Amino acid sequence: MTLNIKKLCVGADSVLDLYNRQEFVRGRYGETIHITRMFPKRFEEVLNGGSIYWVIKGKLCVRQEILKIERFTDNDNVNRCRLDLNKDLILTVPFKERPFQGWRYLETKNSPSDTRLFDINNKNDDQEIISDLHSLGLV
């Protein structure tokens, strides 16, 4: 069974902002990674095709495939978890999401549908329209 993770994208204002932050990380480390404190107990289910679903400004609206999860100890001797992510950002039907700390598991059956691949060159941002249509039950 595949399991996903949902996580708040703290400080990001948009998917473009998430993209720019990850471009900075890729420029520095040569790969798309995310560091978090806790290691998922159900990591084997997540590695079976799972994704991280990002919550931006109160809406779960984009996901990335998780390629690898590993434990490590940082320079301050604190245990951490490193998520290696696919570079592609996949936009989803936006869902309102309450704030939470850390991350939460998200079963595939409860995950929002994909809408399209995020394209930095596409200035036509229809995510707000899709969100409104979804709240009206039309999408």
N, C-alpha and C positions, 0 to 999 in steps of 0.2 A: 504494500500500500504506500502511495506517495503522500507525503506530508509537506506543507509549506510553512513558512514563518512570516509573520507580519511584524513590522517594526516602524516606529515613528522616525521620520526623516527630520530630525531636530534642526531647526534653523533654516531649512530650505523653503523657499517661497513658491517654487514651481518645479515641474519636471526638468525644465531647462536649467534651473539652479542645481538640481541633483546631477544632471549631465555635466555641467561645468565643474562641480566639485570632484566628480569622478575622473574627468579629464586631467585635473590637477594631480590626483593620486596616480593615474596612469603615467603621467609625465615624470613623476618622481620615482615610482617603483616599477614601471613597465608592465603593470597588470592591474586589473580591477579587483580591489580587495576592500573588505570592511572589517574593522576590528571591534569586538564587543567583549564584555566581561564574562558573561556566562556561556558555558558550553552546553548545547542542547542534548538532553538525555536521550532523545529519540532521533539522534543524528543519522542513524542508518536509514530511517524512513524518509528523512529530508534529502539524503543523498541519492535516493531512488527516483530522481527526476523532479525534486522539489525546487521551489523558487522562494525568493524573499519578496514580499509584497510591501511596498513603501507607502506609508501614510504621510501625505503632504498637506498641510493646512487643513487637517481634519477630514481628509478624504483619502481612502485607499484607492490609488489611481494608476499605479505602475508596478511592474514586477521585473525581476531579473532571475535567471536560472542560477542556482547554486551549484558550482562545479566541485568544490572541495571544502571540507571543514577540518580544521586542525587546532589542537591546543598548543599554546606556547607561553613562555614566561618573558615578560618585558624587562626592560633595563632597570626598573624599580622593583624587580622580583615579585611582580603581581601576575597571577595566572590570567590569561586572556584566551579568546577564541578568535581565530581568523577565518573569515569566509572569503573564498575565491569565487568571484561572480563572472558570469558571461557579460561581455561589454554591452550587449544589446539591451535597451530599455523597451519593454513591451507595455504599451498603454492598455489599460483595462477600463471596463465600465466603472465609473467612480462610485464608491459607496461611502456614506458618512461613517466616521469611526470616532468613538470617544477616545480621549487621551488615556494612555496607559504607560507604565514604566517597563523598560526592558523590551522584550518581544513576546509574542504569543504564537502558539501553533495555529495553523489554519488548514483545515481539511480541504482536500481538492473539491469535494462536492459543495463546499460553502465558498469557494473562491470565485471572484468575479470573472466574467468572460473577457478575453482579449479583444481589443478593438483594432489596433494596428501597431506597427513598429514605430518608435519615436524617431523622427528625422529632424536633425538640427537645421536643415535647410528649408523645412516646411513651416512657413510663418502662419499658416491657417490653423489656429488652435481651436479645435471644435470640442475639446474635452468639457467645457462648461455647458455647451448645448447638449452633449450626450448625458451629462449629469442631470440636467433639468428634465430631459426626456425620460430618463430612468426613474426619477422621483415621481413622474406622472404615470409610470407604468407602461410607457410606450416603447421602451427599449429593454 
